[in-house]
Structures are given as structure tokens and as C-alpha cells.
Amino acid sequence: MHPLPFPAGKPDAYIRLRGEPPFNPARHLALQKPARALSLQDLGYDKKTIAQSPSPVAITEPFRIFSEEGLAVARDVAAQMKSNRNEAAGTGKNRLGSYIRGAGYRSQFIRDFCECPQLLDFLSAIVAAPLASHTVPAVACGINYAPEDVSRAVDTWHVDSVSFDAVILLTDPATFRGGEFQYFRGTKEEGESLLGARAEEGAGGELPQERVISAVFPAAGYGFLQQGNMVFHRACRLLQRAERTTMIPSFVALDAARDKTNVRAMSRWNDPGILCELARHEAWIARERLRKLTEDIPLSASPAQIAEAAEDAVAGLHNFAGELRRKG
Ligand SMILES: [Fe+2]
């Protein structure tokens, strides 16, 4: 059960695809567990930070996600949406060269893939934390295309604004040179001080070579899962012009109190409908926290403890409303 269904309707700029095959997990998935993963501890995070995180897992090695048939449909859907990508349609620009956000508004196949219980159970088991498709449709599923200008990185060093995301390669890795996905064996605070930039905003420049790991994708249809807000990562530039397409579904931790979605960073995006999407996300967090409050608060709680629990439960929604007021 998805914790927060997509809103009714869609932003006008997004064109809904027609004639897609229905998503069928038995035909379109070929899930194979990753053999290895790095933990937050491996990256150098301290015990307290790890205890506050929804999972101890930082990033897995690439593992098989799509079957050949699923890959063919995903590639076709990504190719069809390319003319409606966010950059081209004037629906928002950020550090990414060429991308789609809110793919689930355009493609039912992608929406159903991202919300597939079989996929979510599988990914939840890997990180030992219950996950759901992201409650903010803009990031529930994205597509990254290679920029037309090969001198540009596909994406510079950054951390993501979500708790978890998978990066699935849709292009055969034998068909392009460069374009490696790399991550930093270190904390985001270390990365920030080495690059002299805020992790959410992204930065060019280099991190120490001996601590940079390149993910190895055996084939198209493979992807890895990461705690995206904790892992400094980038997609390098291509060495020559080529297709390089990735699909990036994102996920929330169902334990809403531990979910690390960075609403503040995302409120600066200009995707259509994003502010309403973020308000709905904060309302979901508040609802989950209020439910927990009704279950957990002891009758012996002091007035100060009750007030604190009530204020904590709705703080995110309250703060977001304040930010909207300041925007005017
Ligand atoms: Fe990222």
C-alpha cells in the first residue's frame, strides 16, 4: 500500500504517454540480490549519525533489476519522454544536463514499476528498512540523459535530497566511453570541506582519487541502491557523444520520523506543482508522527513533554508553511 497516492491530475507541461504496455513484475523484473554493499560506517559516519538514519547501508554494488523485456520497455518509455524532458519544456533547470522529473505523471508503466510491492519488498530487505515509492512525485522517478555537450558532466559531485534512490542504467555500458558513476568513500561533511561547497547544491572539482570508487555495471538493466543523502556521488562526463540514460526511482523510509527527505532544498526547485507535492509530503510526515504520538505518549507525561511531542509532530509542516508565507 502506497503511503501517499499521486495527486489527482498532472502538471500541464507533462505529456502523458499513450499505448504503454501494462507493467507486469513477473515479466519485467529480474531481481538479483547484490553481493556487496558499503555501510555508513564504511564511509566514516559516527555511531550517533548511523543510529538516526533509517538504515545502516550506504550503497550497494549494481545488481540486476529489469528483465530483458522490462529493459526494452523502460528504454522505449525513456526515449518517448525525451522530447518532454524538463529542460526542453521549460519546466525547470538545475545542475543536471538533461533530465526528466515526475516521470510517473507521464508514464503509467514507470509509476507502476516504482510502486510495485515486489520491488519495494526486495529493496527494503537489502537496506533492512521498509521503503515506499517516494511521496514527492517529482522525485519518485526521474530519468537522466547524457547532455548534448560532452564537455559537461552528466552530474557533478552532490548528495541527493531523498533518503534512498536507485540508479538503473538503461544503456549498454559497452556502447559509451566515460560517463562513470562514482562515489566518495567518506562522509558528506568531508566531501563538503574538500570541495568547498554545499553537498545538496553540487560542485565541480575533484575528490582524492584513492577514495573515489567507480560503480561497475555488468549490463543494462542493472542498478544500485544508495542512501542518496549520505553518499557523495557524481556521473562523469562522456568521452565522446553517446547515449547514456539512467532511470532513478527514489524512496521514502516508511518510518517517517527517520526519513531524510530534504524539503528545504527541494522547495527551491521550480518543477511545476513541487510546492504542493512538498506540502503533501510534510502532511504525510505529520500524520505519521501524530499517529505515533497517539500510540506512544504515556499518561504520566508532563505538560512540557506533551507540548514538545505535539510541536515535534507538526514542526515540518509548520516550518514549510512559514517558508511559503515568506515566498509570498
Ligand atoms: Fe544523485
Residues whose N, C-alpha, C, O or C-beta is under 5 A from the ligand:
A	BS01	LIG	D160
